[in-house]
């Protein structure tokens, strides 16, 4: 799968969903789910995919996904 979005568009999408609750610089699992369902629906096959994806992205284990961690997903789906 390939996505055609500029770095500015990616940052804007991240910020839009991260601002929904809690820390505006971090995505909760629910925010990540909303972002993926809306922006990249073909990634999410079922809820176990979300759980494993969230664990994979949350490198520091703080229960949230930072923009830097989110960029790993963008790299993965844009290659």
C-alpha positions, -999 to +999 in steps of 0.1 A: +000+000+000+012+035-008+001+068+007+006+101-011+007+127+017+033+153+024+050+155+058+029+185+066-003+167+058+008+137+080+016+161+109-017+178+105-036+145+105-018+134+136-025+167+154-062+166+145-067+132+162-043+137+191-062+169+201-094+149+207-085+139+243-057+142+268-023+152+256-024+170+222+010+156+213+001+120+219-024+095+204-043+073+228-053+039+215-088+052+208-075+082+189-052+060+169-081+038+160-102+068+149-073+081+128-067+048+111-104+041+105-108+075+089-075+081+071-061+046+064-090+021+067-073-007+048-047-011+076-072-021+102-086-056+096-099-063+131-094-052+167-065-076+173-047-058+145-052-025+164-038-040+196-007-054+180-002-022+159-005-001+190+020-022+209+044-021+180+041+017+177+043+025+214+080+019+217+085+035+251+055+017+266+038+048+280+003+038+266+003+066+240+018+071+205+039+102+199+043+117+165+078+102+162+063+067+170+035+074+146+060+081+118+071+045+120+036+035+108+037+060+080+071+047+068+057+011+070+026+019+049+042+042+024+068+017+012 
